[in-house]
Amino acid sequence: VQLQASGGGLVQAGGSLRLSCAASGSRLGINVMGWYRQARGKQRELVAVISGGDSTNTADSVKGRFTISRDSAKSTVYLQMNSLKPEDTAVYYCTARTIVADYWGQGTQVTVSS
């Protein structure tokens, strides 16, 4: 499975961005897709994940501001990020989980200026 993320960038506080991540290769068997992030000097943390049945798990720090969605037909996951804060600045990584392995994309930088 290969994951290609896009949509990061620089935005002012209060602004919005939409991340996309498309899976290619052996997409059969992917049951969970989602996003983690890693700020400089910090550990990677969960942002939001979504299952094949569209059940979601979202970090408390972004609830009400970020929305994860999935187009299973396209094996693509989206992260709509609204009301961005400087503390959301991080590299955002797309992930896909199968029963045998977890896969990671290359990361996309999100920078929120105050």
C-alpha positions as CSV (number, residue, x, y, z in Angstrom):
1,V,0.0,0.0,0.0
2,Q,1.3,3.4,-0.9
3,L,-0.2,6.6,0.5
4,Q,0.0,10.0,-1.1
5,A,-1.0,12.9,1.1
6,S,-1.6,16.5,-0.1
7,G,-3.2,19.7,1.0
8,G,-0.9,21.0,3.7
9,G,0.4,24.6,3.7
10,L,0.6,27.8,5.6
11,V,-2.6,29.4,7.0
12,Q,-3.4,32.1,9.5
13,A,-5.0,31.2,12.8
14,G,-8.7,30.8,12.3
15,G,-8.3,29.6,8.8
16,S,-9.1,26.2,7.2
17,L,-7.2,23.5,5.2
18,R,-8.3,20.2,3.8
19,L,-5.9,17.3,3.7
20,S,-6.3,14.4,1.3
21,C,-4.7,11.0,1.2
22,A,-5.1,8.5,-1.6
23,A,-4.1,4.9,-1.2
24,S,-2.8,2.9,-4.1
25,G,-1.3,-0.6,-4.6
26,S,-2.9,-3.4,-2.6
27,R,-5.9,-1.5,-1.3
28,L,-7.9,-4.6,-0.5
29,G,-7.9,-5.3,3.2
30,I,-7.6,-1.7,4.3
31,N,-10.0,-1.3,7.2
32,V,-8.9,1.9,8.9
33,M,-7.5,5.1,7.5
34,G,-6.6,8.3,9.2
35,W,-4.3,11.0,10.3
36,Y,-1.6,11.4,12.9
37,R,0.6,14.5,13.5
38,Q,4.0,15.2,14.9
39,A,5.0,18.7,16.1
40,R,8.7,19.6,16.4
41,G,10.1,18.1,19.5
42,K,7.0,16.1,20.3
43,Q,5.8,12.6,19.8
44,R,3.5,11.6,17.0
45,E,-0.2,11.7,18.1
46,L,-3.5,10.6,16.8
47,V,-5.6,13.3,15.1
48,A,-8.5,11.2,13.7
49,V,-9.1,7.8,12.2
50,I,-12.1,6.3,10.3
51,S,-13.1,2.7,9.8
52,G,-14.6,1.0,6.8
53,G,-17.9,1.3,8.6
54,D,-17.4,5.0,9.0
55,S,-17.0,4.9,12.7
56,T,-14.5,7.6,13.8
57,N,-12.1,8.3,16.6
58,T,-11.0,12.0,17.0
59,A,-8.6,13.5,19.4
60,D,-10.2,15.8,22.0
61,S,-7.8,18.6,21.0
62,V,-9.4,18.8,17.6
63,K,-13.0,17.8,18.2
64,G,-15.5,20.3,16.8
65,R,-12.8,21.7,14.5
66,F,-11.6,18.8,12.4
67,T,-13.7,16.4,10.5
68,I,-12.5,13.1,9.0
69,S,-14.2,11.5,6.0
70,R,-13.6,8.7,3.6
71,D,-14.4,7.8,0.0
72,S,-14.0,4.1,0.1
73,A,-14.5,3.7,-3.6
74,K,-11.4,5.9,-4.2
75,S,-9.5,4.6,-1.1
76,T,-9.1,8.2,-0.1
77,V,-9.4,9.8,3.3
78,Y,-9.9,13.5,4.0
79,L,-9.3,15.8,6.9
80,Q,-11.2,19.0,6.9
81,M,-9.5,21.4,9.4
82,N,-11.3,24.5,10.5
83,S,-10.6,27.1,13.1
84,L,-6.9,26.3,13.0
85,K,-4.7,27.3,15.9
86,P,-0.9,27.8,16.0
87,E,-0.7,24.6,18.2
88,D,-2.0,22.6,15.2
89,T,1.3,23.3,13.5
90,A,2.8,19.9,12.7
91,V,3.7,17.4,10.1
92,Y,0.5,15.4,9.3
93,Y,0.9,11.8,8.4
94,C,-1.7,9.7,6.7
95,T,-2.0,6.1,7.8
96,A,-3.8,2.9,6.6
97,R,-4.2,-0.2,8.6
98,T,-4.7,-3.7,7.4
99,I,-4.8,-7.0,9.3
100,V,-1.1,-7.5,8.6
101,A,0.5,-4.1,8.7
102,D,0.2,-0.4,9.2
103,Y,1.2,1.9,6.4
104,W,2.3,5.5,6.5
105,G,2.5,8.4,4.0
106,Q,5.4,10.8,3.7
107,G,3.8,13.6,5.7
108,T,2.5,17.0,4.8
109,Q,3.5,20.1,6.7
110,V,0.7,22.3,8.2
111,T,1.8,25.6,9.6
112,V,-0.6,27.9,11.4
113,S,0.6,31.5,12.0
114,S,-0.7,33.6,14.8
